[in-house]
Amino acid sequence: MPADVAGQRKVAVVTGASQGIGAGAAEGFREAGYAVVGVSRSISPSDTSDFLTVRGDISEVETAHLIVDQAVSRFGRIDSLINNAGIFITKPFTDYTLEDYLAITAVNLTGFFHVTQAVIRQMLTQGSGGHIVNISTSLVDHAESENPAALVSLTKGGLAAVTRSLAIEYASRGVRCNAVSLGVIQNPAFDPTSYDGLAELHPLGRVGQISDVVEGILYLERALFVTGVVLHIDGGQSAGA
């Protein structure tokens, strides 16, 4: 995959990059030759030339401006945005609190809005297009009565819908927008036993790995004739049981 534009290295911004899928995506883009801007409220400083870290809360518009300003100052451009940061709270709908609602929407929707708007403006200024990948969940398409997650579906379903909207709005200006919709993905930072019994949710008979997600994101990055797609990385969960 070419990782340069007019002599400049391509640059990817990854939110929620301090652990899990975000950390995996950041590493995957670096291995592909990109410079990466990793964003998180708790991310550690980096002393490597191709990895810039920005510590901040994406629900605050100032963080979005900081991301773009520091990315452009350090690397000169932004080519890709991976909207990975998110909050996932599952419980019966009537047990959700106002605090739950505000926390989930602040990151999953408000944070998406601030960062994506700022990054698209920068991409349009550059005039060389760009690519956005939103992280959704297959619970949007395949609800589970044993795992109620209405507020997750409300916000992540919104990201799936806006993926198609942005893909069409900006297609003529070379900005693509896709999404990945995930099944259960194992985070190595968590106790492996916490995933016991979850493999059966997927027809392929296992939980997903971070590498599965990174490979899907990088496929979309390389697939220059693909936009407006929600790619399911869920072991067949969305297709049926």
C-alpha positions in Angstrom: 0.0 0.0 0.0 1.5 3.4 -1.0 2.1 5.4 2.2 3.0 8.7 0.7 1.3 11.5 -1.1 3.4 13.9 -3.2 6.5 12.9 -1.3 4.8 13.2 2.1 4.2 10.2 4.4 0.5 9.5 4.8 -0.9 10.3 8.3 -3.6 8.4 10.2 -5.4 9.7 13.3 -6.7 6.9 15.7 -8.9 7.8 18.6 -9.0 5.6 21.7 -5.4 4.6 20.8 -4.1 3.8 24.3 -5.2 0.2 24.3 -7.2 -2.6 22.6 -8.4 -2.0 19.0 -7.1 1.5 18.9 -3.6 0.5 19.9 -3.7 -2.3 17.4 -4.9 0.0 14.6 -2.2 2.5 15.4 0.5 -0.2 15.2 -1.1 -1.6 12.0 -0.9 1.8 10.2 2.6 2.4 11.4 3.7 -1.0 10.0 2.0 0.0 6.7 4.3 3.0 6.5 2.0 5.7 7.9 2.7 8.3 10.6 0.1 8.0 13.3 -1.5 10.4 15.7 -2.9 8.5 18.7 -5.5 10.1 20.8 -6.8 9.1 24.2 -7.5 10.7 27.6 -4.8 8.4 29.1 -2.3 7.8 26.3 1.4 7.9 27.2 3.8 10.3 25.5 5.8 8.9 22.6 9.4 9.5 21.6 9.2 7.8 18.2 9.3 9.9 15.1 6.3 8.4 13.4 3.9 8.3 16.4 2.5 11.5 17.9 0.2 11.2 21.0 -2.4 13.7 21.9 -4.0 13.4 25.3 -7.5 14.8 25.5 -11.3 14.1 25.8 -12.8 14.0 22.4 -16.2 15.0 23.7 -14.6 18.5 24.1 -14.3 20.5 20.8 -10.9 21.9 21.9 -9.5 18.3 21.7 -10.5 18.1 18.0 -8.8 21.3 17.2 -5.7 20.2 19.1 -5.6 16.9 17.2 -5.7 18.6 13.8 -3.3 21.4 14.8 -0.7 19.0 16.2 -1.0 16.5 13.4 -0.5 19.2 10.7 2.3 20.9 12.7 4.2 17.6 13.1 3.4 15.7 9.9 1.9 18.3 7.5 -1.4 16.5 6.7 -4.1 14.1 7.7 -5.2 11.3 5.3 -7.1 8.8 7.5 -9.3 8.9 10.6 -10.2 5.9 12.6 -13.1 6.7 15.0 -12.4 4.0 17.5 -13.0 5.7 20.9 -16.3 4.6 22.4 -18.2 3.7 25.5 -20.0 0.4 25.7 -22.5 -0.1 28.6 -24.9 -3.0 28.4 -28.0 -3.2 30.7 -31.7 -3.4 30.5 -33.1 -0.2 28.9 -35.0 0.9 32.0 -31.9 0.5 34.1 -29.9 3.1 32.2 -29.4 6.3 34.1 -29.2 9.8 32.7 -25.4 9.7 33.6 -25.1 6.6 31.4 -26.9 8.3 28.5 -24.7 11.5 28.8 -21.5 9.5 29.0 -22.3 7.3 26.0 -23.5 10.0 23.8 -20.7 12.4 24.8 -18.0 10.0 23.4 -19.9 7.9 20.8 -21.7 10.8 19.1 -20.4 14.2 20.3 -16.8 13.1 20.1 -17.3 11.6 16.7 -18.9 14.9 15.5 -16.1 17.2 16.8 -13.2 15.1 15.6 -14.7 14.1 12.2 -15.8 17.6 11.3 -12.4 19.0 12.1 -10.5 16.3 10.2 -12.8 16.5 7.1 -12.2 20.3 7.0 -8.4 19.6 7.0 -8.8 16.9 4.3 -10.7 19.2 2.0 -8.1 21.9 2.5 -5.4 19.5 1.4 -7.4 18.6 -1.8 -6.1 15.0 -2.0 -9.0 13.2 -0.5 -9.0 11.0 2.6 -10.6 8.1 4.4 -12.7 7.8 7.5 -13.5 4.5 9.3 -16.2 4.4 12.0 -16.3 1.6 14.6 -19.8 0.1 15.1 -21.2 -3.1 16.5 -23.2 -6.0 15.0 -25.7 -5.6 17.9 -27.1 -2.8 15.7 -28.2 -5.4 13.2 -28.6 -8.5 15.4 -30.0 -7.6 18.8 -29.5 -10.2 21.7 -32.2 -10.5 24.3 -29.6 -11.8 26.8 -27.3 -8.8 26.1 -29.6 -5.7 26.0 -27.6 -2.6 24.8 -30.2 -0.1 23.5 -28.0 3.0 24.1 -25.0 1.3 22.4 -27.2 0.5 19.4 -28.6 4.1 19.4 -25.2 5.6 19.1 -23.4 3.0 17.1 -26.3 2.6 14.8 -26.1 6.4 14.3 -22.4 5.9 13.2 -23.4 3.3 10.7 -26.1 5.6 9.2 -23.8 8.6 9.1 -21.1 6.5 7.4 -23.4 6.2 4.3 -24.4 9.9 4.5 -20.8 11.2 4.6 -19.7 8.7 1.9 -22.2 10.2 -0.5 -21.7 13.9 0.6 -18.0 13.8 0.1 -17.5 11.2 -2.7 -17.0 13.9 -5.4 -14.2 15.4 -3.3 -12.3 12.2 -2.8 -13.1 11.6 0.9 -14.3 8.0 1.5 -16.2 6.9 4.6 -16.7 3.3 5.7 -17.4 1.5 8.9 -16.6 -1.8 10.6 -19.3 -3.5 12.6 -17.9 -5.8 15.3 -18.8 -8.9 17.1 -17.2 -9.7 20.5 -13.5 -8.8 20.2 -11.1 -10.0 22.8 -9.0 -7.4 24.6 -5.8 -8.9 25.9 -5.9 -6.4 28.8 -9.0 -8.1 30.2 -9.3 -11.4 32.0 -9.6 -14.1 29.3 -12.3 -15.9 31.4 -14.5 -12.9 31.0 -15.1 -14.1 27.4 -16.2 -17.6 28.4 -19.4 -18.6 26.6 -19.2 -15.6 24.1 -17.8 -17.7 21.2 -21.2 -19.2 20.7 -22.6 -15.8 19.7 -20.6 -16.2 16.5 -21.4 -18.9 13.8 -17.6 -19.2 13.3 -17.4 -20.5 16.8 -14.8 -18.1 18.4 -14.5 -14.5 19.6 -12.7 -12.1 17.4 -9.1 -10.9 17.9 -7.8 -7.4 17.5 -5.8 -8.5 14.5 -9.1 -9.5 12.8 -10.3 -5.9 13.2 -7.0 -4.3 12.1 -6.9 -6.4 8.9 -10.5 -5.2 8.1 -9.6 -1.6 8.6 -6.5 -1.8 6.5 -8.5 -3.6 3.8 -10.9 -0.6 3.6 -7.9 1.7 3.6 -6.5 0.0 0.6 -9.9 -0.5 -1.2 -10.0 2.8 -3.1 -13.2 2.0 -4.9 -15.1 1.2 -1.7 -17.1 3.8 0.2 -20.3 3.8 2.2 -19.8 0.2 3.3 -20.4 -1.3 6.7 -18.0 -4.2 6.9 -19.1 -6.8 9.4 -16.2 -8.4 11.4 -18.3 -10.5 13.6 -17.8 -14.2 12.8 -21.2 -14.2 11.0 -23.1 -12.8 13.9 -25.1 -10.3 11.8 -26.0 -12.9 9.2 -27.9 -15.2 11.6 -27.6 -17.9 14.2 
